[in-house]
Amino acid sequence: MKHIYINQVGFTKDSTKKAVLNFEAEEFEVKNKAGEKLFSGKVTKFGTDKISGEETFIADFSDFKEEGSFVVCAGDIASAGFTISDAVYHKLMKDVLKCFYYLRCGDALTKEYAGDYYHKPCHMSLATVYGTDEKKDVTGGWHDAGDYGRYSTAGAVAVAHLLYGVRFFGNLLDVKFNIPSENCEKGQYPDILSEVKVELDFLMKMQREDGAVYHKLTTFCHAPFIMPEEDKEELFLFAVSSIATADFAAVCALAYSIYKDFDSAYAGKLLAASQKAYEWLTENPKPLLFYNVEGSNTGQYDEAEDYSNRYWAAAALYEATGDESYYEDVRDHKRKAADYGDKHAGFGFQGDFLTCMGWAEVAGLGSLSLILKGADDELTKEIMTRFGSEADRIAKVGTLNGFGLSMLPEDYIWGSNMELLKYMMILAVADRFVASKPEYKKAIHAGLDYLLGCNSMDVSYVTGHGEKAYKNPHLRPTAMDDVDKPWPGLVSGGPNRGLQDEKASELPKDTAPMKCYIDDVSCYSLNEITIYWNSPLVFVLAYFGA
Ligand SMILES: [Zn+2]
């Protein structure tokens, strides 16, 4: 079928603008809603690429700078509609942030702010420390994803994307997304800090007396598809891990560096919790990894080592306190990670240790702290160089396909949209703080265009944003509530060559990576949502000034 793929949300006036055609045409036109032709140009041929499997043609209309609502046409084929305006991403940013509010666990939602998406208080019972009779109050925080689990490492990483966004792009503090405001010493917190505090308060409850942090809080098995308040199974705090403890130490130190300007008492509590976790890590130098107990099937969030986590913790504490002993630890963990990589053939931190930014490989987040610290030394220079070289590599990948997209076939794994967003974060940091380059800007924009509809599925991967936005996330409350549409602003995991669920496995094995996607609620391997897939989009939209 003939398609014109386009970013269905739109563009700012001066940005690069393109549509991708999967059919040959001489010319294209930009028309307004009344059908008037306002711009025309020549279509250029790219050819076939490995990620879409399609022959692609490009319609570049960067020179068209009128505000309004438009479509791109070639012959009798038209794209989905889109907008050109300098405020084009503002609503998107608000909705992507508001999702954290809708994902709140406990008694935090109100009808005033949640509207039709209100749910009754959930998961309010005391949790049992697994294998003991000990009970603990661990209410609050955000549900992690399509399930109702709450996981320390995933929560810390999501908070980190939001808070590094605040540190790098201060405009995030001005975004209002209609949530109840939390009072603080300075009056009221900015909305983003009110929302993040919900998760920080929860994470602090996950810390044990001795400083270690429980890896996760879930029922023994995933709940069936029911509303959260109907999930009454016993809650368990599963074992502590060094990965959760390190991520917790890191994110509390990062949070301290921001909250201290609003509420010194709360910031002090964050720093004390961070340092207590760090002391535990120092006393327990061996990795304490995490694996599910037999029979339990909730998220494992396992990691093979903890060097990247300890590096992040030390870097964030060094940035927050200036204490050189943390900086010595940063160098030490970097050395140990290199040794580990040398000894484990085939093991590599994705891309590179200093820039890796997954939910598990978090050293890149530590490097962000060191970039913020801005020391004039060897390691900081090395980090800046690596961010630059990784951004160069990522931007170059974008020249291999007609979409300008920095994705290789092997990047289409479970949660491929996070792979893309990680790359966009690296490009954004490099563009703003290492060296501003047109190819970085182009690659970031191509990533945003892809997420919002310029892809071979012709679908926007953010609910409620785009004429053809996906509608069926693998997410229990939106599947079970009485509301027709999911709440807006949810990022889908996106295409995944692994096709790991039953419905997905019906797709032919030779499906092109970009087309390994079905908008179906049962497709947990293609269409789930998570807090740490929404959070990097907030960072990227902040770069765009939204
Ligand atoms: Zn809950």
Residues whose N, C-alpha, C, O or C-beta is under 5 A from the ligand:
A	BS01	ZN	C105 G106 C122 H123 P228
